[in-house]
Amino acid sequence: MQSDGLWSIGELAERARVTVKTVRFYSDRGLLPEAGRSGGGHRRYGPEALERLRVIRSLRSLDLAVPEVERALDRDGALEQVLGERLRGVERELAALRWREAALRLLADSSGDEREERLLLLGALTLPPDMDAVIRFWRRVLPVRLPARLVSGVLDAVVPAPPQAPVPEQVLALGRLHALVSDPRLDRVPSLRPRPPLAGETYRPTVLYEALDEAYGLAGAQVRGGRPPEGGGALDCFVAAYAAALGTRDSPDFRRRLAELLAREDGPVMARYWKLAAPLLPADEPGLGLLHHRLFLALRADSAVDSAPHRAQPVRSSLSPPL
């Protein structure tokens, strides 16, 4: 330090334990405050430049890019914002690494044709995966004029969130789920086209979905308590939802017709959907497909529908919420 208490660029570099080139780079970008110039026009720096240089090095060691460092030092409060953004970025990177690890373990534990199939499934995924294809699938099968708030509620209930720390089985399930909802042959599946649940009757889907939300809530409470949703409560609410949506009333005849409808629908796609989604849903929270299935079974028992005709179609359709 000279008699004026300032350092040359070389002295600052030595004190900060960096190269002169590094000091010049940050100084040229306006990140290091100059305290003045020497008689020969050379830059002079004070202690505040050394402190700023140490802060810059700390931020760079956290993998912040130089433009991010510039933003962080630009104004009060910017540092917190930049650090928050970088933290979220690191969280995404860690999630991607966990998914890659689980995918590698899945492939390492596979052999022969099994590995080939799984490679193709993984090739169609981003890691960590997004659920855009699943969301598009549900938007296609839900009633066209369903209010946005109900669509959002259904999507929250039926689209599983990719786990942050997946196991290989979950990677496989999500790969197969993605393949299922992306299959172009779904366009030819009649049961995936929105239609009234009972032909020839007035159908108000908004009424149905609003009321079913309450029915599934009651059924979920019963299932979590280890009780089947039989008898009143959830089952009555379930039937009443359909009756209100169809402009009719609950009756033994209506229950019989509704049970026959739910058993008769062709729903292998939805049955497979719920089977694949199950490993991705919270273990302590019954999925919507399970609740619909349990309510169907309760309805069939309550309406005394002869179960013999349904043995050839083992209640696959009952696994799907109304479309």
Secondary structure, 3 states (H helix, E strand, C coil): CCCCCCECHHHHHHHHCCCHHHHHHHHHCCCCCCCEECCCCCEEECHHHHHHHHHHHHHHHCCCCHHHHHHHHHCCCHHHHHHHHHHHHHHHHHHHHHHHHHHHHHHHCCCHHHHHHHHHHHHCCCCCCCCHHHHHHHHHHCCCCCCHHHHHHHHHHHCCCCCCCCCHHHHHHHHHHHHHHHCHHHHHCHHHCCCCCCCCCCCCHHHHHHHHHHHHHHHHHHHHCCCCCCCCCHHHHHHHHHHHHCCCCCCHHHHHHHHHHHHHCCCHHHHHHHHHHHHHCCCCCCCHHHHHHHHHHHHHHHCCCCCHHHCCCCCCHHHCCCC
